[in-house]
Structure formats: structure tokens, C-alpha cells
Amino acid sequence: MALREAPGEPALAQALSGVLVARAAVDPEFSAALDAWRRQCQALFEGSVTNTISGGTQYGPVVQGRDFSGITFNSPPEPPRRES
């Protein structure tokens, strides 16, 4: 809980790490679960990206990639639809 309240505090992260290591050393089930969780987290940061654009014509910018923030676009309006 202390780390959640102060996530930028390295001493709290180190304390949590020590507790997790100690518990994993004496509890094989916990150790396996912790390792599985670590692998899941690692996969989030390995850089794999799948980009898919579907559903017809896209009007305006399309950005493909990973981990974007603070992006804004001033796109022209969608062109009028043609009557069939």
C-alpha cells in the first residue's frame, strides 16, 4: 500500500522486492505465480505491436505504433457522401 501511495519512492520498491523474494524462496506456488506475472509484465515492454485498420475508408491521420501520448490532430472534415 505504501508503494501505491508513493510510487516514485525507490526505498519502498526495494522493500517490496525483498518481501516478494523472501516469500518466493519459501513458497513454491507463490514463486511460480510471481514468475508467471513477471513474464506477463515483460511481454508488455518487449515492443511487439500489431496495428490493424479496417472498416472502410479512413478520413484523417492514422498513426501506427506503440506508446503514444499527447498527440492531437486538426483534420479536415470527412468529405460528403455520394448519393447512390
C-alpha positions in Angstrom: 0.0 0.0 0.0 2.8 2.4 0.8 4.3 1.9 -2.7 0.9 2.6 -4.3 0.7 5.9 -2.3 4.2 6.9 -3.2 5.1 5.1 -6.5 8.3 7.2 -7.1 9.9 6.2 -3.8 12.8 3.7 -4.6 13.1 2.5 -1.0 9.5 1.3 -0.9 10.0 -0.5 -4.2 13.1 -2.2 -2.8 11.3 -3.2 0.4 8.5 -4.8 -1.7 11.0 -6.5 -3.8 12.7 -8.0 -0.8 9.4 -9.2 0.6 8.5 -10.9 -2.7 11.9 -12.6 -3.0 11.7 -13.9 0.6 8.1 -15.2 0.1 9.1 -16.9 -3.2 12.0 -18.6 -1.5 9.8 -20.4 0.9 6.6 -20.9 -1.1 6.9 -22.7 -4.4 3.4 -21.9 -5.6 3.9 -18.2 -4.9 7.3 -18.4 -6.7 5.6 -19.9 -9.8 2.9 -17.3 -9.8 5.3 -14.5 -9.3 7.4 -15.8 -12.2 4.3 -16.1 -14.4 3.4 -12.5 -13.5 6.9 -11.3 -14.3 6.8 -12.9 -17.7 3.4 -11.3 -18.5 4.8 -7.9 -17.5 7.9 -8.3 -19.5 5.8 -9.1 -22.6 4.2 -5.6 -22.2 7.6 -3.9 -22.6 9.1 -6.1 -25.3 7.9 -3.9 -28.1 5.6 -6.2 -30.0 2.9 -4.2 -31.9 0.0 -5.2 -34.1 -1.7 -2.4 -36.0 -4.9 -3.1 -37.9 -7.0 -0.6 -39.8 -10.4 -1.8 -41.0 -13.9 -0.7 -41.6 -13.7 1.2 -44.8 -12.0 4.4 -45.9 -10.3 6.4 -43.1 -10.5 10.2 -43.4 -7.8 12.0 -41.5 -4.5 11.0 -40.0 -3.8 7.4 -38.9 -0.8 6.8 -36.7 0.5 3.3 -36.2 3.0 2.4 -33.4 3.1 2.0 -29.7 3.0 4.1 -26.5 1.8 7.4 -27.9 0.8 10.3 -25.7 -0.1 14.0 -26.2 -0.9 13.7 -29.9 -3.5 16.0 -31.4 -4.7 16.4 -35.0 -6.5 19.1 -36.8 -8.0 17.1 -39.6 -10.3 18.4 -42.4 -13.9 17.2 -42.1 -15.0 14.0 -43.8 -16.0 14.6 -47.4 -19.7 14.4 -48.1 -21.1 11.0 -49.0 -22.2 10.4 -52.6 -25.8 9.5 -53.2 -26.2 6.1 -54.8 
